[in-house]
Amino acid sequence: MSEQIILREFQKSDRPELENVVRETWKYDRFCSPKTAAKMAKVYLNSCLTNQTFTRVAEVDGIPVGIIMGKDIRNHKCPFSLRLTWLRSVIGLLITKEGREISNIFHCVQGIDKELISRCKKTYQGELAFFAIRENCRGKGLGRKLFQTVVDYMHTQHIAAFYLFTDTSCNYPFYEHLGMKRCSEKKQVIHTHGGDGSMTFFIYDYQIAH
């Protein structure tokens, strides 16, 4: 029996499943307790939702298994409701000591993002704001299908190029298979309660053929 695959816009009911996808993709449980890992996933998903103008969720047999978000930087306006939801999740993370320690990682990563963009010396009108698929659903073409929805969206918005911020904690070579080009990178030591670890952060971009 073949799987039923649907690509559609994000819905509020998708949150629990997609938070699990975030947690699995970035392996938050390596850095902290399961409770804090769940809070981190909630904060990250909500943060991405405040930073997009386009969403597509991959649903397999009625279950959300992946999501991609694109951003038209010129026309981005975050609704107050999304910003409020994000703030509530941040507060939920910061009320514990472990949560406050882990939040420092987010601040560090945001700074690296800005540094890498400045190194590229390009002005982008679009961003691939978020892209993740559940591990057991990879290799089925879902990633390429989701990626194409963002390319099509950027094309309709008359955006010639968009960028993506990623790192070695996820399957970054996949972006090269999609035709994205690495523009900038930086190695960084990340401090966690489990010890220090080295990661490399990247900026990839994609030129849209017109």
VOBATOR-381817 format. One record per residue: residue number from 1; x, y, z of N, C-alpha, C, O in turn. Coordinates in steps of 0.02 Angstrom, whole numbers. Layout:
[node NUM, [X, Y, Z], [X, Y, Z], [X, Y, Z], [X, Y, Z]] ...
END
This chain:
[node 1, [43, -60, 0], [0, 0, 0], [44, 62, 0], [88, 69, 43]] [node 2, [33, 107, -47], [75, 166, -54], [56, 219, -1], [-1, 222, 21]] [node 3, [106, 258, 18], [95, 311, 67], [60, 370, 34], [72, 385, -24]] [node 4, [18, 403, 72], [-16, 463, 47], [24, 524, 70], [29, 538, 130]] [node 5, [53, 560, 22], [95, 618, 37], [59, 681, 16], [36, 687, -41]] [node 6, [55, 729, 62], [23, 793, 49], [71, 849, 68], [103, 845, 121]] [node 7, [77, 899, 26], [115, 960, 43], [64, 1016, 53], [24, 1030, 8]] [node 8, [66, 1048, 111], [17, 1099, 127], [47, 1151, 173], [105, 1144, 194]] [node 9, [9, 1204, 188], [32, 1256, 234], [33, 1230, 306], [-1, 1182, 324]] [node 10, [74, 1263, 347], [78, 1246, 417], [12, 1260, 453], [-22, 1309, 438]] [node 11, [-6, 1215, 499], [-65, 1223, 541], [-44, 1218, 615], [5, 1185, 631]] [node 12, [-81, 1251, 659], [-64, 1250, 730], [-61, 1179, 758], [-21, 1164, 802]] [node 13, [-102, 1135, 731], [-104, 1066, 756], [-40, 1028, 739], [-29, 973, 765]] [node 14, [1, 1056, 694], [64, 1023, 675], [118, 1030, 729], [167, 993, 727]] [node 15, [110, 1075, 775], [164, 1093, 821], [195, 1033, 857], [256, 1026, 855]] [node 16, [157, 990, 891], [189, 936, 929], [234, 891, 886], [290, 876, 905]] [node 17, [209, 871, 828], [248, 827, 785], [310, 863, 758], [364, 833, 756]] [node 18, [303, 926, 739], [359, 962, 711], [410, 981, 764], [470, 987, 749]] [node 19, [388, 992, 825], [436, 1003, 880], [479, 941, 889], [539, 946, 904]] [node 20, [450, 882, 882], [488, 820, 886], [538, 814, 829], [593, 788, 838]] [node 21, [518, 837, 769], [563, 836, 712], [623, 882, 725], [680, 864, 710]] [node 22, [610, 941, 753], [664, 987, 771], [711, 955, 822], [772, 957, 814]] [node 23, [683, 927, 872], [723, 897, 927], [766, 840, 900], [824, 833, 920]] [node 24, [738, 801, 855], [775, 744, 826], [829, 768, 778], [885, 742, 779]] [node 25, [813, 818, 736], [859, 842, 685], [921, 873, 716], [977, 860, 694]] [node 26, [911, 916, 767], [968, 951, 797], [995, 916, 860], [1040, 941, 893]] [node 27, [966, 857, 874], [992, 814, 928], [1001, 853, 994], [1054, 849, 1025]] [node 28, [950, 889, 1014], [953, 929, 1074], [966, 888, 1137], [994, 913, 1186]] [node 29, [946, 824, 1136], [955, 783, 1196], [1028, 770, 1212], [1045, 745, 1266]] [node 30, [1073, 786, 1165], [1145, 780, 1179], [1168, 833, 1228], [1216, 824, 1266]] [node 31, [1132, 890, 1227], [1155, 948, 1265], [1123, 955, 1334], [1150, 989, 1377]] [node 32, [1066, 923, 1344], [1028, 938, 1405], [979, 882, 1422], [977, 830, 1388]] [node 33, [940, 892, 1474], [890, 844, 1495], [833, 841, 1445], [823, 889, 1407]] [node 34, [795, 786, 1444], [739, 780, 1397], [688, 838, 1403], [662, 862, 1353]] [node 35, [675, 859, 1464], [626, 913, 1475], [650, 978, 1443], [611, 1013, 1410]] [node 36, [714, 994, 1452], [742, 1055, 1423], [747, 1048, 1347], [738, 1097, 1311]] [node 37, [763, 988, 1323], [767, 976, 1251], [700, 991, 1218], [697, 1020, 1164]] [node 38, [646, 970, 1250], [579, 982, 1224], [564, 1057, 1222], [534, 1082, 1174]] [node 39, [586, 1094, 1274], [576, 1166, 1276], [617, 1201, 1221], [594, 1249, 1190]] [node 40, [678, 1177, 1210], [721, 1205, 1158], [689, 1197, 1089], [689, 1244, 1049]] [node 41, [661, 1138, 1077], [628, 1126, 1012], [568, 1172, 1002], [557, 1196, 947]] [node 42, [531, 1184, 1056], [474, 1229, 1052], [497, 1300, 1036], [467, 1334, 993]] [node 43, [550, 1323, 1070], [576, 1391, 1058], [600, 1397, 986], [586, 1447, 953]] [node 44, [637, 1347, 962], [665, 1352, 895], [611, 1353, 842], [613, 1394, 796]] [node 45, [561, 1308, 847], [507, 1308, 798], [470, 1374, 799], [455, 1402, 746]] [node 46, [455, 1400, 859], [419, 1464, 864], [461, 1521, 836], [434, 1568, 806]] [node 47, [526, 1519, 847], [570, 1570, 821], [568, 1570, 744], [564, 1623, 713]] [node 48, [570, 1511, 714], [568, 1505, 641], [501, 1530, 614], [498, 1561, 561]] [node 49, [447, 1517, 650], [381, 1539, 628], [375, 1615, 628], [335, 1643, 590]] [node 50, [414, 1649, 670], [413, 1722, 669], [456, 1750, 612], [454, 1810, 598]] [node 51, [493, 1706, 578], [542, 1728, 529], [528, 1701, 460], [574, 1681, 424]] [node 52, [465, 1698, 440], [447, 1669, 375], [388, 1706, 343], [350, 1740, 376]] [node 53, [384, 1698, 278], [326, 1722, 240], [293, 1666, 200], [245, 1677, 164]] [node 54, [321, 1606, 206], [298, 1549, 166], [312, 1484, 204], [367, 1475, 230]] [node 55, [263, 1440, 208], [274, 1374, 240], [244, 1318, 198], [193, 1327, 165]] [node 56, [277, 1261, 200], [249, 1200, 172], [267, 1142, 218], [325, 1132, 236]] [node 57, [217, 1105, 237], [226, 1046, 280], [217, 984, 237], [171, 980, 195]] [node 58, [261, 935, 247], [252, 870, 215], [214, 824, 263], [237, 811, 319]] [node 59, [158, 801, 241], [116, 757, 282], [114, 688, 249], [97, 682, 190]] [node 60, [131, 637, 287], [129, 568, 262], [78, 529, 302], [85, 521, 363]] [node 61, [28, 504, 268], [-26, 466, 300], [-56, 503, 359], [-70, 474, 411]] [node 62, [-64, 569, 350], [-97, 610, 401], [-52, 636, 456], [-76, 671, 501]] [node 63, [13, 621, 454], [59, 642, 506], [111, 691, 477], [143, 674, 427]] [node 64, [120, 750, 506], [172, 796, 483], [241, 767, 497], [257, 750, 553]] [node 65, [282, 761, 444], [348, 731, 452], [404, 778, 431], [463, 762, 439]] [node 66, [386, 836, 404], [438, 883, 382], [407, 950, 367], [347, 957, 357]] [node 67, [451, 1001, 366], [427, 1069, 353], [483, 1110, 322], [542, 1099, 336]] [node 68, [464, 1156, 280], [511, 1204, 252], [479, 1274, 258], [418, 1281, 249]] [node 69, [520, 1323, 271], [496, 1392, 276], [541, 1438, 235], [603, 1432, 237]] [node 70, [510, 1481, 197], [546, 1531, 158], [528, 1600, 182], [476, 1611, 212]] [node 71, [573, 1647, 167], [561, 1716, 189], [577, 1765, 133], [633, 1767, 108]] [node 72, [528, 1805, 115], [539, 1862, 72], [558, 1919, 119], [516, 1950, 151]] [node 73, [622, 1933, 122], [648, 1981, 171], [616, 2049, 163], [606, 2085, 212]] [node 74, [601, 2068, 101], [573, 2135, 87], [504, 2143, 116], [484, 2199, 135]] [node 75, [466, 2089, 120], [395, 2094, 139], [380, 2058, 204], [321, 2043, 218]] [node 76, [431, 2043, 244], [418, 2006, 306], [391, 2052, 361], [419, 2104, 377]] [node 77, [334, 2031, 389], [305, 2063, 447], [278, 2008, 492], [235, 1969, 473]] [node 78, [304, 2005, 553], [284, 1952, 598], [220, 1970, 635], [218, 2022, 668]] [node 79, [168, 1929, 629], [107, 1942, 667], [120, 1942, 741], [162, 1904, 766]] [node 80, [84, 1984, 778], [93, 1989, 850], [81, 1922, 885], [115, 1905, 933]] [node 81, [32, 1884, 860], [15, 1820, 892], [74, 1771, 890], [86, 1735, 938]] [node 82, [110, 1769, 834], [168, 1725, 828], [225, 1748, 873], [259, 1707, 904]] [node 83, [234, 1813, 877], [287, 1839, 920], [272, 1825, 994], [317, 1810, 1033]] [node 84, [208, 1831, 1012], [188, 1817, 1081], [198, 1744, 1099], [222, 1728, 1153]] [node 85, [180, 1700, 1052], [190, 1628, 1064], [265, 1612, 1073], [284, 1572, 1116]] [node 86, [306, 1644, 1032], [379, 1635, 1038], [404, 1659, 1106], [443, 1625, 1138]] [node 87, [382, 1718, 1127], [404, 1746, 1191], [384, 1700, 1249], [423, 1691, 1296]] [node 88, [324, 1673, 1246], [301, 1627, 1300], [346, 1566, 1303], [362, 1542, 1358]] [node 89, [365, 1539, 1245], [408, 1479, 1245], [478, 1496, 1270], [510, 1455, 1304]] [node 90, [502, 1557, 1255], [568, 1578, 1280], [566, 1583, 1357], [612, 1560, 1390]] [node 91, [513, 1613, 1383], [506, 1618, 1456], [505, 1549, 1488], [535, 1538, 1541]] [node 92, [470, 1502, 1455], [467, 1434, 1481], [535, 1401, 1484], [548, 1360, 1527]] [node 93, [579, 1419, 1437], [647, 1393, 1437], [690, 1425, 1490], [730, 1392, 1523]] [node 94, [682, 1491, 1499], [726, 1529, 1543], [710, 1522, 1617], [749, 1546, 1658]] [node 95, [655, 1491, 1634], [637, 1487, 1706], [680, 1436, 1743], [679, 1434, 1805]] [node 96, [718, 1395, 1707], [762, 1347, 1740], [835, 1366, 1727], [851, 1397, 1676]] [node 97, [878, 1345, 1772], [950, 1360, 1765], [977, 1327, 1702], [1015, 1358, 1664]] [node 98, [959, 1264, 1691], [983, 1229, 1631], [959, 1264, 1568], [996, 1271, 1520]] [node 99, [897, 1286, 1569], [869, 1322, 1511], [907, 1385, 1496], [920, 1401, 1438]] [node 100, [926, 1422, 1549], [964, 1484, 1539], [1033, 1470, 1510], [1058, 1507, 1468]] [node 101, [1063, 1415, 1534], [1129, 1397, 1508], [1126, 1378, 1434], [1168, 1398, 1395]] [node 102, [1075, 1340, 1417], [1067, 1318, 1348], [1051, 1377, 1302], [1072, 1378, 1244]] [node 103, [1013, 1425, 1328], [994, 1483, 1286], [1054, 1522, 1262], [1051, 1556, 1211]] [node 104, [1110, 1517, 1299], [1171, 1551, 1277], [1196, 1524, 1210], [1227, 1561, 1172]] [node 105, [1181, 1461, 1196], [1200, 1432, 1132], [1163, 1468, 1076], [1193, 1483, 1024]] [node 106, [1098, 1481, 1086], [1059, 1516, 1035], [1089, 1584, 1020], [1095, 1604, 962]] [node 107, [1108, 1621, 1072], [1136, 1687, 1063], [1201, 1684, 1025], [1215, 1726, 982]] [node 108, [1242, 1635, 1040], [1306, 1626, 1006], [1295, 1612, 932], [1329, 1641, 889]] [node 109, [1248, 1568, 917], [1234, 1549, 847], [1207, 1609, 808], [1226, 1618, 750]] [node 110, [1164, 1649, 838], [1137, 1707, 803], [1193, 1756, 784], [1191, 1786, 730]] [node 111, [1242, 1763, 827], [1298, 1807, 812], [1340, 1781, 754], [1364, 1820, 712]] [node 112, [1348, 1714, 751], [1386, 1684, 697], [1350, 1693, 630], [1382, 1707, 579]] [node 113, [1285, 1687, 631], [1244, 1697, 571], [1257, 1766, 542], [1270, 1773, 482]] [node 114, [1255, 1817, 583], [1266, 1886, 560], [1336, 1895, 532], [1346, 1928, 481]] [node 115, [1385, 1864, 565], [1455, 1869, 543], [1464, 1837, 474], [1497, 1865, 431]] [node 116, [1434, 1777, 465], [1442, 1742, 401], [1408, 1779, 344], [1433, 1780, 288]] [node 117, [1350, 1808, 358], [1315, 1847, 306], [1358, 1906, 284], [1363, 1921, 225]] [node 118, [1389, 1940, 332], [1431, 1998, 315], [1491, 1976, 274], [1514, 2014, 231]] [node 119, [1517, 1916, 286], [1574, 1892, 248], [1555, 1878, 175], [1597, 1885, 130]] [node 120, [1493, 1859, 163], [1472, 1843, 95], [1472, 1905, 50], [1480, 1900, -11]] [node 121, [1464, 1963, 81], [1463, 2027, 44], [1411, 2027, -12], [1423, 2052, -67]] [node 122, [1353, 1999, 4], [1297, 1998, -43], [1235, 2024, -7], [1228, 2017, 54]] [node 123, [1190, 2053, -45], [1126, 2074, -17], [1072, 2027, -43], [1056, 2026, -103]] [node 124, [1044, 1987, 2], [993, 1938, -17], [923, 1966, -4], [912, 2003, 43]] [node 125, [877, 1947, -48], [807, 1965, -39], [766, 1907, -11], [709, 1916, 10]] [node 126, [797, 1847, -9], [761, 1788, 15], [804, 1746, 60], [865, 1745, 56]] [node 127, [770, 1709, 104], [804, 1663, 150], [765, 1598, 155], [703, 1598, 159]] [node 128, [801, 1542, 155], [771, 1479, 173], [776, 1476, 249], [829, 1459, 276]] [node 129, [721, 1492, 282], [723, 1505, 354], [724, 1441, 396], [749, 1442, 453]] [node 130, [698, 1386, 370], [696, 1324, 409], [681, 1266, 363], [641, 1272, 316]] [node 131, [713, 1209, 376], [704, 1150, 333], [722, 1089, 374], [779, 1082, 395]] [node 132, [674, 1044, 387], [689, 983, 425], [639, 929, 407], [580, 942, 394]] [node 133, [664, 867, 405], [622, 808, 390], [640, 753, 440], [699, 743, 456]] [node 134, [590, 718, 463], [602, 663, 510], [649, 612, 477], [642, 597, 418]] [node 135, [696, 586, 517], [748, 543, 490], [720, 482, 453], [746, 464, 400]] [node 136, [668, 450, 481], [643, 389, 449], [602, 402, 386], [578, 356, 355]] [node 137, [595, 466, 368], [558, 484, 307], [604, 513, 253], [581, 536, 201]] [node 138, [669, 511, 266], [717, 536, 217], [729, 483, 164], [717, 424, 174]] [node 139, [755, 506, 106], [769, 459, 52], [709, 443, 9], [713, 398, -33]] [node 140, [653, 478, 19], [592, 465, -19], [576, 521, -67], [524, 521, -100]] [node 141, [621, 570, -71], [609, 626, -117], [571, 684, -86], [557, 734, -119]] [node 142, [553, 677, -21], [515, 730, 11], [555, 795, 16], [529, 849, 6]] [node 143, [620, 788, 32], [662, 847, 39], [666, 887, -24], [660, 949, -23]] [node 144, [676, 853, -80], [680, 888, -144], [613, 921, -162], [611, 976, -189]] [node 145, [558, 887, -147], [492, 915, -162], [480, 978, -120], [455, 1028, -145]] [node 146, [497, 975, -56], [488, 1033, -13], [533, 1091, -35], [511, 1148, -38]] [node 147, [595, 1075, -52], [641, 1126, -75], [615, 1161, -138], [620, 1222, -144]] [node 148, [586, 1123, -183], [560, 1152, -245], [503, 1200, -232], [494, 1249, -269]] [node 149, [464, 1188, -178], [409, 1235, -163], [437, 1303, -144], [407, 1354, -160]] [node 150, [494, 1304, -109], [526, 1368, -91], [555, 1402, -153], [548, 1463, -162]] [node 151, [587, 1363, -196], [614, 1391, -258], [558, 1423, -299], [566, 1478, -325]] [node 152, [502, 1387, -305], [445, 1414, -343], [418, 1477, -310], [401, 1525, -345]] [node 153, [414, 1477, -244], [390, 1536, -208], [436, 1596, -221], [412, 1651, -236]] [node 154, [501, 1586, -214], [549, 1640, -225], [543, 1666, -297], [548, 1727, -309]] [node 155, [534, 1621, -343], [527, 1641, -414], [466, 1686, -423], [470, 1737, -457]] [node 156, [410, 1668, -393], [349, 1709, -399], [357, 1777, -366], [324, 1826, -385]] [node 157, [402, 1781, -316], [415, 1844, -282], [470, 1885, -317], [490, 1938, -294]] [node 158, [494, 1859, -374], [547, 1892, -413], [611, 1900, -373], [644, 1952, -376]] [node 159, [628, 1848, -335], [689, 1846, -296], [741, 1805, -334], [728, 1747, -352]] [node 160, [799, 1834, -347], [849, 1802, -389], [892, 1753, -350], [918, 1705, -379]] [node 161, [900, 1764, -285], [943, 1720, -245], [920, 1721, -172], [896, 1771, -148]] [node 162, [928, 1663, -139], [913, 1661, -67], [968, 1622, -32], [1005, 1585, -63]] [node 163, [972, 1630, 34], [1024, 1597, 72], [996, 1553, 127], [937, 1557, 145]] [node 164, [1041, 1512, 154], [1023, 1466, 208], [1081, 1465, 258], [1139, 1462, 239]] [node 165, [1063, 1467, 322], [1112, 1460, 376], [1106, 1390, 405], [1052, 1370, 424]] [node 166, [1162, 1353, 408], [1160, 1284, 433], [1226, 1267, 467], [1271, 1309, 471]] [node 167, [1232, 1206, 491], [1294, 1187, 526], [1303, 1111, 524], [1261, 1075, 496]] [node 168, [1358, 1088, 553], [1376, 1017, 550], [1334, 972, 595], [1344, 912, 595]] [node 169, [1288, 1000, 633], [1245, 959, 675], [1189, 926, 635], [1155, 881, 660]] [node 170, [1180, 946, 572], [1128, 917, 531], [1157, 893, 464], [1218, 897, 454]] [node 171, [1115, 870, 420], [1137, 840, 356], [1151, 895, 304], [1117, 900, 254]] [node 172, [1202, 936, 317], [1216, 993, 275], [1237, 975, 203], [1223, 1014, 157]] [node 173, [1270, 916, 190], [1287, 901, 120], [1227, 895, 74], [1232, 902, 13]] [node 174, [1168, 882, 104], [1107, 877, 64], [1093, 940, 25], [1067, 938, -31]] [node 175, [1111, 998, 54], [1099, 1062, 20], [1141, 1068, -44], [1120, 1099, -92]] [node 176, [1200, 1037, -43], [1242, 1037, -103], [1211, 994, -157], [1215, 1010, -216]] [node 177, [1179, 938, -137], [1144, 896, -186], [1086, 933, -218], [1066, 919, -274]] [node 178, [1058, 981, -181], [1002, 1020, -208], [1026, 1077, -253], [985, 1112, -283]] [node 179, [1091, 1087, -258], [1118, 1139, -301], [1137, 1203, -266], [1153, 1253, -298]] [node 180, [1136, 1202, -199], [1156, 1261, -162], [1233, 1265, -158], [1266, 1213, -158]] [node 181, [1260, 1325, -155], [1332, 1336, -153], [1353, 1364, -86], [1321, 1409, -58]] [node 182, [1408, 1337, -59], [1434, 1361, 5], [1470, 1427, -6], [1515, 1433, -48]] [node 183, [1450, 1478, 33], [1479, 1545, 25], [1528, 1563, 80], [1577, 1598, 69]] [node 184, [1514, 1538, 140], [1554, 1558, 197], [1548, 1505, 252], [1497, 1470, 256]] [node 185, [1599, 1500, 294], [1597, 1452, 348], [1641, 1474, 406], [1687, 1514, 398]] [node 186, [1625, 1448, 465], [1664, 1465, 525], [1661, 1408, 575], [1607, 1381, 588]] [node 187, [1719, 1389, 602], [1721, 1340, 655], [1714, 1375, 723], [1739, 1430, 733]] [node 188, [1678, 1342, 768], [1664, 1373, 833], [1661, 1319, 886], [1632, 1266, 875]] [node 189, [1689, 1333, 944], [1682, 1287, 1001], [1619, 1306, 1038], [1609, 1363, 1058]] [node 190, [1575, 1257, 1048], [1512, 1267, 1083], [1518, 1239, 1153], [1537, 1181, 1162]] [node 191, [1501, 1280, 1203], [1507, 1259, 1273], [1439, 1233, 1299], [1389, 1269, 1295]] [node 192, [1438, 1173, 1325], [1377, 1144, 1355], [1396, 1111, 1421], [1454, 1103, 1437]] [node 193, [1344, 1092, 1459], [1357, 1060, 1523], [1390, 993, 1515], [1421, 967, 1562]] [node 194, [1385, 964, 1455], [1416, 899, 1441], [1488, 905, 1417], [1520, 855, 1403]] [node 195, [1513, 967, 1411], [1580, 978, 1387], [1580, 1021, 1324], [1528, 1039, 1298]] [node 196, [1640, 1036, 1300], [1647, 1078, 1241], [1648, 1035, 1178], [1675, 979, 1177]] [node 197, [1618, 1062, 1125], [1618, 1027, 1061], [1629, 1076, 1004], [1606, 1133, 1007]] [node 198, [1664, 1054, 953], [1677, 1097, 895], [1625, 1086, 841], [1607, 1029, 825]] [node 199, [1599, 1140, 814], [1551, 1138, 759], [1574, 1186, 704], [1610, 1234, 717]] [node 200, [1552, 1173, 644], [1564, 1219, 588], [1497, 1245, 563], [1450, 1206, 552]] [node 201, [1493, 1310, 554], [1432, 1343, 531], [1442, 1367, 459], [1497, 1387, 440]] [node 202, [1388, 1364, 420], [1393, 1380, 349], [1338, 1428, 327], [1284, 1432, 356]] [node 203, [1353, 1465, 274], [1303, 1499, 234], [1304, 1468, 165], [1356, 1465, 132]] [node 204, [1246, 1444, 142], [1237, 1420, 74], [1190, 1468, 38], [1146, 1497, 69]] [node 205, [1200, 1475, -28], [1150, 1514, -65], [1129, 1477, -129], [1162, 1430, -151]] [node 206, [1074, 1500, -157], [1045, 1469, -216], [1025, 1523, -265], [988, 1569, -248]] [node 207, [1050, 1516, -326], [1033, 1563, -379], [975, 1535, -419], [979, 1478, -443]] [node 208, [922, 1573, -427], [862, 1549, -463], [867, 1568, -536], [878, 1626, -553]] [node 209, [859, 1518, -580], [861, 1530, -651], [796, 1563, -673], [742, 1542, -654]] [node 210, [802, 1616, -713], [743, 1651, -738], [738, 1644, -814], [692, 1671, -845]] 
END
